[in-house]
Amino acid sequence: MTEINYMTQGKAAMPMLDKPAIQDWIVKVAQQHEQKVGCLTYVFCDDEFILKTNVEFLGHDYYTDIITFDYTNSRHIAGDMVISLDTVRSNAEGMGVPYETELMRVMIHGVLHLCGINDKGPGEREIMEQHENNALAILPDNVFLK
């Protein structure tokens, strides 16, 4: 059974998302990778919280946009995805893309990791970017509520 949870940590404010539309999108993307969605949790946070998480759990002393904790089993993808909204915003500004687009890219990036797509080895980053772009191409309009 698909369950997607959303929470905040630190000083982050909950993004105004059309959660049913996003769930449908995530399920479609997972299906394209021959996966079913189990329990996913998005933790939206600030840079301070993600840095602390990165140091504590991965031993990395730097900021990042997302950390994905994978609890996938043989039947369903599952995991916690910690997303720094501060880093998402600064990355969007640096790349000249809308904040909303960058947030959706980061959200699906975590799902793609759970589907088994990596981005650390030679040539893997380009493969991940292609999968992100394919997912964004089927993202419904107006997933951000006003």
Backbone bond lengths (Angstrom), bond angles and torsions (degrees), N, CA, C in turn:
res aa  C-N    CA-C-N  psi(-1)  N-CA   C-N-CA  omega(-1)  CA-C   N-CA-C  phi
1 M - - - 1.449 - - 1.524 109.66 -
2 T 1.306 116.48 132.92 1.456 121.85 -179.58 1.521 110.77 -77.56
3 E 1.330 114.69 130.65 1.465 121.30 176.19 1.522 107.23 -142.01
4 I 1.316 116.31 121.07 1.466 120.96 177.72 1.521 108.21 -121.53
5 N 1.313 114.62 121.38 1.460 121.95 -178.15 1.520 110.11 -110.34
6 Y 1.326 115.56 152.69 1.461 122.29 -179.91 1.522 108.44 -132.98
7 M 1.323 115.83 135.06 1.460 119.97 176.47 1.524 109.45 -149.26
8 T 1.323 116.21 169.69 1.461 120.82 178.22 1.526 109.74 -125.34
9 Q 1.325 114.21 155.94 1.464 122.91 174.61 1.519 107.63 -139.91
10 G 1.318 115.73 155.93 1.458 119.30 -179.62 1.516 110.40 67.98
11 K 1.321 115.74 -142.68 1.464 121.33 -177.00 1.523 113.09 -96.94
12 A 1.315 117.44 12.64 1.463 120.95 -177.19 1.528 110.74 -73.49
13 A 1.320 115.04 141.69 1.462 121.57 174.11 1.525 108.44 -98.38
14 M 1.305 116.34 142.41 1.464 121.38 179.95 1.529 110.22 -63.54
15 P 1.334 117.93 123.26 1.473 119.43 175.04 1.523 110.06 -62.52
16 M 1.303 116.14 145.11 1.463 122.12 179.28 1.531 107.98 -84.34
17 L 1.324 115.89 95.61 1.457 122.22 -173.33 1.518 111.54 -114.92
18 D 1.321 115.85 145.81 1.460 121.78 170.34 1.529 105.76 -81.52
19 K 1.312 116.16 89.20 1.466 121.60 -171.27 1.530 113.45 -61.46
20 P 1.331 119.99 -41.02 1.475 118.22 176.72 1.530 112.33 -62.34
21 A 1.321 118.05 -39.67 1.472 120.77 179.24 1.528 110.82 -66.65
22 I 1.328 116.63 -39.54 1.458 119.83 178.50 1.523 110.38 -67.83
23 Q 1.321 117.58 -39.57 1.465 119.64 177.53 1.521 110.69 -60.90
24 D 1.314 117.32 -45.74 1.468 120.52 178.79 1.526 110.74 -58.76
25 W 1.333 116.25 -41.70 1.468 121.75 179.57 1.528 110.65 -63.30
26 I 1.309 116.96 -47.96 1.466 121.06 -179.22 1.526 110.31 -61.34
27 V 1.328 117.26 -42.28 1.462 121.03 178.69 1.529 110.18 -61.66
28 K 1.328 117.83 -42.58 1.470 121.09 178.81 1.520 111.34 -62.94
29 V 1.322 116.59 -44.40 1.469 119.86 179.44 1.524 110.26 -62.74
30 A 1.320 117.36 -44.18 1.465 120.45 178.04 1.524 110.78 -61.12
31 Q 1.323 117.06 -42.06 1.464 120.73 179.05 1.526 111.26 -61.23
32 Q 1.322 117.16 -36.68 1.460 120.87 177.47 1.525 111.36 -62.22
33 H 1.329 116.10 -22.65 1.464 121.82 178.45 1.527 111.36 -105.74
34 E 1.344 114.64 19.73 1.460 122.32 177.34 1.522 112.88 57.25
35 Q 1.328 114.74 40.19 1.461 121.89 179.97 1.531 109.50 -125.40
36 K 1.326 115.08 156.42 1.459 122.42 172.08 1.518 107.52 -113.10
37 V 1.328 115.72 148.81 1.459 120.92 -177.85 1.523 109.59 -94.38
38 G 1.322 115.79 126.93 1.456 122.38 173.18 1.510 109.24 -98.78
39 C 1.317 117.27 -119.14 1.465 122.41 -178.66 1.522 110.38 -101.19
40 L 1.321 115.50 119.49 1.462 122.76 175.45 1.515 108.45 -118.04
41 T 1.319 116.37 141.81 1.458 120.95 173.94 1.517 108.68 -128.56
42 Y 1.331 115.03 125.58 1.457 121.71 172.76 1.517 108.08 -99.07
43 V 1.319 115.86 125.02 1.457 122.25 176.45 1.523 106.65 -112.01
44 F 1.330 116.30 105.95 1.458 121.24 178.41 1.529 107.87 -87.57
45 C 1.327 115.92 129.59 1.457 119.30 -173.62 1.525 110.35 -142.98
46 D 1.336 114.81 -178.01 1.455 121.60 175.20 1.529 108.79 -100.70
47 D 1.341 115.95 175.13 1.461 120.66 -178.52 1.523 112.50 -60.58
48 E 1.313 117.29 -38.38 1.465 120.50 -178.66 1.534 110.69 -60.38
49 F 1.319 116.87 -43.88 1.465 120.68 -178.59 1.519 111.28 -67.82
50 I 1.338 117.97 -42.04 1.472 118.61 -177.44 1.523 110.56 -70.67
51 L 1.326 117.52 -34.01 1.468 119.77 176.70 1.525 109.88 -62.80
52 K 1.313 116.32 -46.59 1.470 121.14 178.19 1.528 110.48 -59.25
53 T 1.322 117.42 -43.74 1.463 122.18 178.98 1.523 110.97 -64.22
54 N 1.319 116.51 -42.38 1.461 121.31 -179.32 1.529 111.06 -63.05
55 V 1.322 116.71 -42.56 1.464 121.08 178.51 1.531 110.08 -67.39
56 E 1.325 116.48 -49.02 1.466 121.16 -174.35 1.523 113.57 -64.64
57 F 1.330 117.83 -43.84 1.456 120.31 -172.57 1.525 114.61 -99.21
58 L 1.338 117.30 -26.09 1.463 119.65 -176.49 1.524 113.68 -118.61
59 G 1.337 116.73 -10.02 1.461 119.49 -178.34 1.520 113.10 70.99
60 H 1.334 117.37 21.39 1.466 122.67 179.51 1.522 108.65 -104.06
61 D 1.317 116.86 121.10 1.458 121.19 -178.04 1.526 110.16 -97.86
62 Y 1.332 116.05 63.73 1.465 121.02 177.10 1.524 109.95 -156.24
63 Y 1.322 113.92 162.20 1.462 121.19 178.45 1.525 109.00 -79.05
64 T 1.301 115.49 153.46 1.457 121.77 175.85 1.521 107.90 -151.25
65 D 1.317 116.70 166.58 1.463 118.96 179.66 1.521 112.20 -85.73
66 I 1.338 117.65 -33.23 1.466 120.59 -177.49 1.516 110.97 -148.12
67 I 1.311 114.54 143.64 1.467 122.63 169.01 1.523 105.38 -125.74
68 T 1.324 115.81 127.74 1.452 121.15 -178.50 1.521 109.65 -111.15
69 F 1.317 115.68 124.69 1.458 122.53 174.99 1.525 106.63 -103.28
70 D 1.319 116.27 117.74 1.459 122.91 -171.04 1.531 111.25 -96.05
71 Y 1.326 116.24 119.52 1.464 122.38 175.94 1.535 110.65 -119.06
72 T 1.330 115.83 23.77 1.454 121.82 -175.89 1.523 110.93 -62.12
73 N 1.341 114.61 139.87 1.464 119.43 171.63 1.520 107.89 -115.33
74 S 1.278 117.26 -174.35 1.463 120.25 -174.69 1.528 113.39 -67.52
75 R 1.324 117.48 -16.18 1.461 120.05 -175.59 1.519 114.34 -104.33
76 H 1.351 117.74 -31.49 1.465 120.59 -173.77 1.528 110.45 -145.96
77 I 1.341 114.91 142.48 1.457 117.42 170.84 1.533 107.81 -74.26
78 A 1.319 115.52 144.40 1.455 121.20 -179.74 1.508 108.03 -155.01
79 G 1.328 116.10 147.63 1.453 118.63 177.63 1.509 112.94 170.75
80 D 1.325 113.42 169.83 1.459 122.63 174.00 1.517 107.66 -107.06
81 M 1.324 116.40 135.15 1.459 121.62 178.59 1.519 108.28 -123.50
82 V 1.318 115.66 113.72 1.455 122.33 -179.37 1.521 106.77 -96.03
83 I 1.333 116.71 121.35 1.463 121.96 -174.28 1.524 109.80 -123.24
84 S 1.341 116.11 123.08 1.459 120.56 175.15 1.523 109.35 -83.55
85 L 1.320 115.99 111.46 1.465 120.00 178.28 1.521 111.31 -67.70
86 D 1.345 117.43 -27.49 1.474 120.84 175.43 1.524 110.22 -62.57
87 T 1.335 116.63 -48.67 1.461 120.84 -178.92 1.516 110.97 -68.25
88 V 1.326 117.39 -38.80 1.465 120.31 176.76 1.528 109.51 -58.26
89 R 1.332 116.24 -44.95 1.471 120.00 -179.19 1.530 111.22 -63.96
90 S 1.332 117.82 -46.42 1.467 119.97 -178.57 1.530 111.00 -67.58
91 N 1.340 117.74 -35.70 1.465 119.77 176.28 1.523 111.03 -65.50
92 A 1.325 116.68 -41.35 1.466 120.46 179.35 1.527 110.04 -61.49
93 E 1.330 116.06 -45.19 1.471 119.68 178.50 1.520 111.00 -61.91
94 G 1.329 116.46 -43.52 1.465 120.62 -178.93 1.517 113.30 -65.22
95 M 1.329 117.00 -31.42 1.465 121.10 -179.30 1.524 112.27 -94.48
96 G 1.333 116.72 -6.20 1.460 120.30 -179.84 1.519 113.39 68.54
97 V 1.344 116.48 35.06 1.460 120.44 177.68 1.527 108.37 -117.99
98 P 1.320 117.90 156.57 1.464 119.68 177.63 1.530 111.45 -61.88
99 Y 1.321 115.51 143.20 1.464 122.12 178.09 1.527 110.49 -53.79
100 E 1.329 117.48 -43.30 1.460 121.77 -177.46 1.533 111.34 -61.55
101 T 1.319 116.98 -40.79 1.462 121.03 178.63 1.517 110.54 -64.77
102 E 1.316 115.96 -43.71 1.470 119.66 -179.97 1.529 110.89 -65.56
103 L 1.319 117.88 -38.66 1.456 119.93 178.48 1.531 110.21 -63.39
104 M 1.313 117.56 -43.48 1.461 120.24 178.54 1.532 111.18 -63.95
105 R 1.334 116.74 -37.91 1.462 120.49 177.71 1.524 110.12 -61.84
106 V 1.321 116.40 -44.77 1.462 120.29 -179.10 1.531 110.53 -67.89
107 M 1.317 117.08 -41.27 1.466 119.57 178.73 1.529 111.47 -60.14
108 I 1.330 117.48 -43.43 1.467 119.28 -178.62 1.519 110.42 -77.17
109 H 1.322 118.40 -24.70 1.467 122.36 175.63 1.528 109.76 -56.34
110 G 1.327 116.42 -45.67 1.455 120.07 178.44 1.518 111.89 -62.55
111 V 1.319 117.31 -42.21 1.463 121.59 178.22 1.530 110.22 -61.80
112 L 1.323 116.03 -42.00 1.470 119.86 179.45 1.524 111.45 -63.32
113 H 1.332 116.70 -37.42 1.472 119.02 173.85 1.522 109.93 -59.49
114 L 1.329 116.90 -44.54 1.461 120.66 -179.95 1.526 111.47 -64.13
115 C 1.327 116.78 -26.44 1.464 121.83 176.94 1.531 111.96 -80.72
116 G 1.335 116.59 -3.59 1.463 119.97 175.75 1.508 115.94 102.51
117 I 1.311 117.71 8.60 1.464 120.44 179.78 1.529 108.67 -92.02
118 N 1.322 115.47 126.99 1.464 121.33 -178.60 1.520 110.53 -104.52
119 D 1.336 115.87 167.45 1.463 119.75 -179.73 1.522 113.09 -143.94
120 K 1.314 117.95 17.78 1.461 120.44 -177.12 1.523 113.67 -103.18
121 G 1.324 118.63 -26.54 1.458 121.82 -176.65 1.516 112.59 -85.56
122 P 1.329 116.50 173.62 1.471 120.87 179.54 1.526 111.84 -56.73
123 G 1.321 115.96 125.95 1.458 121.87 177.68 1.514 115.28 77.80
124 E 1.339 118.01 -9.07 1.463 120.26 -176.29 1.525 112.62 -72.14
125 R 1.320 117.23 -32.73 1.468 119.82 -179.17 1.525 110.49 -60.11
126 E 1.325 116.64 -42.66 1.468 120.78 -179.79 1.529 110.80 -65.24
127 I 1.327 116.59 -37.50 1.467 120.66 177.91 1.528 109.74 -65.56
128 M 1.327 116.57 -44.20 1.470 120.85 178.11 1.529 109.94 -60.45
129 E 1.324 117.36 -45.84 1.471 120.61 -179.86 1.521 111.48 -59.67
130 Q 1.331 117.25 -38.55 1.463 119.84 178.51 1.531 110.86 -64.87
131 H 1.322 116.35 -41.67 1.467 120.00 177.89 1.535 110.89 -66.04
132 E 1.328 116.94 -39.19 1.473 120.20 176.03 1.522 110.39 -60.86
133 N 1.333 116.31 -47.03 1.460 120.74 -179.61 1.529 111.45 -61.91
134 N 1.330 116.72 -40.79 1.471 120.26 177.44 1.524 110.77 -62.31
135 A 1.323 116.69 -40.97 1.474 120.75 179.56 1.526 110.50 -67.13
136 L 1.316 116.74 -43.77 1.472 120.01 179.88 1.528 111.06 -63.58
137 A 1.322 117.04 -29.83 1.469 120.78 179.78 1.526 112.11 -65.74
138 I 1.333 117.69 -23.61 1.472 119.77 179.27 1.528 112.37 -106.79
139 L 1.319 116.72 8.59 1.469 121.39 176.94 1.531 109.52 -66.46
140 P 1.328 117.03 127.22 1.474 118.53 178.23 1.536 111.16 -62.19
141 D 1.305 115.24 152.89 1.466 119.70 174.74 1.536 109.76 -69.21
142 N 1.291 114.57 154.83 1.461 121.98 171.78 1.532 114.16 58.88
143 V 1.339 117.81 44.69 1.457 119.67 176.09 1.539 110.85 -79.53
144 F 1.330 115.53 -9.08 1.463 119.64 175.55 1.514 108.42 -98.88
145 L 1.319 115.78 125.48 1.454 121.19 178.80 1.526 109.46 -82.97
146 K 1.272 116.48 146.13 1.483 120.76 -179.27 1.505 110.61 -95.33
